[in-house]
Amino acid sequence: IVEQAGQASDVRLAEARLFEARARLGSARAALRPEIGGQATAERESADDLDQETFQALVAFSLDPDLNGAIRTRAEAERLRAEAEAARVEAARLTARSTAVQ
């Protein structure tokens, strides 16, 4: 029973590492996409029976051209790490199942 509990712990640890690897992969892939942001403001002033309304909008766009391929290489490395962690999860699950059968 103690050994089975240890195996379950190994599976949970492997799953946590997989979750972390997938998060890093998402972050690396996001760096390949352009960023778009926006901001808007509106003001209304009244003075001496004169109303004044002011509206402002700002849109920002940025894109890292990844000229040397470093961002794409990082994304590929994170994808491979996530695949490796997924394999470790499966190995931990198989080990836990085989221990339970014995």
Protein Blocks (a to p, Z undefined) as FASTA:
>chain_A
ZZmmmmmmmmmmmmmmmmmmmmmmmmmmmmmpccdddddddddddeehiacddddddddd
dddeklnommmmmmmmmmmmmmmmmmmmmmmmmmmmmmmmZZ
